[in-house]
Amino acid sequence: MTSMAEPRFDIRKDSDSTWEIFDTTTGRTVFIGGKPYIDLPLDSADTLADFMNSVGVVPDKDTLH
């Protein structure tokens, strides 16, 4: 039997109407190219997190501490 690994990236609410992408291994907001992935509409955050998990994106070091 194979086990499903937890996705590296997921989303969480960051205000009443926006979402952020976070690294499930650190709990920190994801930064890529110096840009924090915050203030996103739900559909964009969800699609982007799925894409990042599918291609194995590596976030900036800021995300890893």
PEQUIZI-V467905 format. One record per residue. N is the residue number from 1. RES is the residue in three letters. NEAR is the number of other ideal C-beta (glycine too) atoms within 12 Angstrom. D_LAST is the distance of its C-alpha to the last C-alpha in whole Angstrom. Layout:
n:N res:RES near:NEAR d_last:D_LAST
n:N res:RES near:NEAR d_last:D_LAST
//
This chain:
n:1 res:MET near:3 d_last:34
n:2 res:THR near:4 d_last:30
n:3 res:SER near:5 d_last:27
n:4 res:MET near:7 d_last:25
n:5 res:ALA near:10 d_last:22
n:6 res:GLU near:11 d_last:19
n:7 res:PRO near:21 d_last:18
n:8 res:ARG near:25 d_last:15
n:9 res:PHE near:37 d_last:15
n:10 res:ASP near:27 d_last:17
n:11 res:ILE near:30 d_last:18
n:12 res:ARG near:24 d_last:19
n:13 res:LYS near:19 d_last:21
n:14 res:ASP near:21 d_last:20
n:15 res:SER near:14 d_last:23
n:16 res:ASP near:8 d_last:27
n:17 res:SER near:11 d_last:27
n:18 res:THR near:20 d_last:24
n:19 res:TRP near:28 d_last:21
n:20 res:GLU near:31 d_last:17
n:21 res:ILE near:39 d_last:16
n:22 res:PHE near:30 d_last:13
n:23 res:ASP near:33 d_last:11
n:24 res:THR near:22 d_last:12
n:25 res:THR near:18 d_last:10
n:26 res:THR near:19 d_last:7
n:27 res:GLY near:15 d_last:10
n:28 res:ARG near:24 d_last:8
n:29 res:THR near:30 d_last:11
n:30 res:VAL near:39 d_last:11
n:31 res:PHE near:25 d_last:12
n:32 res:ILE near:23 d_last:14
n:33 res:GLY near:14 d_last:16
n:34 res:GLY near:12 d_last:15
n:35 res:LYS near:18 d_last:16
n:36 res:PRO near:22 d_last:14
n:37 res:TYR near:36 d_last:16
n:38 res:ILE near:24 d_last:18
n:39 res:ASP near:19 d_last:21
n:40 res:LEU near:27 d_last:23
n:41 res:PRO near:18 d_last:26
n:42 res:LEU near:21 d_last:26
n:43 res:ASP near:13 d_last:28
n:44 res:SER near:19 d_last:25
n:45 res:ALA near:30 d_last:22
n:46 res:ASP near:23 d_last:24
n:47 res:THR near:19 d_last:25
n:48 res:LEU near:28 d_last:22
n:49 res:ALA near:30 d_last:20
n:50 res:ASP near:19 d_last:23
n:51 res:PHE near:19 d_last:23
n:52 res:MET near:27 d_last:19
n:53 res:ASN near:24 d_last:20
n:54 res:SER near:13 d_last:23
n:55 res:VAL near:13 d_last:22
n:56 res:GLY near:12 d_last:19
n:57 res:VAL near:23 d_last:17
n:58 res:VAL near:17 d_last:14
n:59 res:PRO near:30 d_last:11
n:60 res:ASP near:20 d_last:10
n:61 res:LYS near:15 d_last:7
n:62 res:ASP near:18 d_last:6
n:63 res:THR near:29 d_last:6
n:64 res:LEU near:16 d_last:4
n:65 res:HIS near:13 d_last:0
//
